[in-house]
Amino acid sequence: MSTLQCNYRDHHISAEVMEHPGIPTPWAGGCRIITPDGRTTRRLSLPFNGAFLADLTKAQQASIAHGKWLVDQYLNKSRDLFPESVAKRHAA
């Protein structure tokens, strides 16, 4: 399966869609973002109310759109893509 990706405002965004077979909406949307300085986020899931989709292409497109929104929030509103609470949890 190919992964949809794009460059947006000097950030590289990759759709990371996971399959959950056996349910009517088997595609769980999410993305990973690489910043211009080379840092990579964890997999960032779509919000719960839109996380699962029935079509792979739509899940990938929604994941890229969510990644673009997150980059906009990071650059325009100072939302952190790398929250310290997550880093501390992984370090423990």
N, C-alpha and C positions, 0 to 999 in steps of 0.2 A: 504494500500500500504506500503510495507516495504521500508525503506530508506537504501541505500547503504552507508557504512561507512568504514573507515580504520584508522589505526594509521600509521603515517609517520613522521620519525625524531622526535619522542616524541610529536607530535601534533595529535590531533584527528580531522579527517575531515569527515563531514557528507554531503552527497548530499542533496540539498534542491531544488527539482524540482517542479515547479508550473504548473498546467494544465490550459490551455486557450482553452476550447472546441469551436468547430466551425471553426477553422482555419486549414489549411493543416499541419502545424507544431505546434501542440498544447503544446509541452513540453518546458518550459523555464528553462534552466539549471542555477544552482547556488549552492553555498556551504556555509557552516558555519565551522569555524575553532576554536578549543579550544586549547589554548597554554598550555604548561606544568604547568604554574603557575595558571591556571584556568580561565583566561580571555577568553571571547567568542566574536567572531567578529559578526558584523551584517551579513545578507545574502549578499554574494558576488556573483554577477551575472557573467555569462560568458560574454566575450566581445560581443558587439552587432552583429558582423558579424557571430557569431556561437551560439547565445543565444537560438534560437528556433530550436527544432529538432522534427522529426516525430515519433520517437520511444522512449518510456520511458527508456528502458535499456540503449540505447545509450546516452540519456540525463544524466542519472545518472553516467555513466562511464566518460563522458566528464566533468561533474561537479567535480568528484573526481580527475581527471587528472589536472583540473584547480586549485583545492585546493592544490595539490602537488606542482605545479608550483609556486603558491603564497607562500607556505612555503619555497621553495628553494629561492625565491626572498627575503623573509624576513630574512632568515638565512645567505645567501651568499652575498646579495647585499644591505642589510640594508633597504629594502623597508618596510614601516610601515604598519602593518595590522590594526592598530587603528589610522588613521590620526586624528590629533587634530581638523581640520576643521569640520569633521563629528561629533566629540564629542561636539564641541561648538554649532553646529546646533541643536543637540538633547537636549542640556541643556537649550537652549533659549525658 
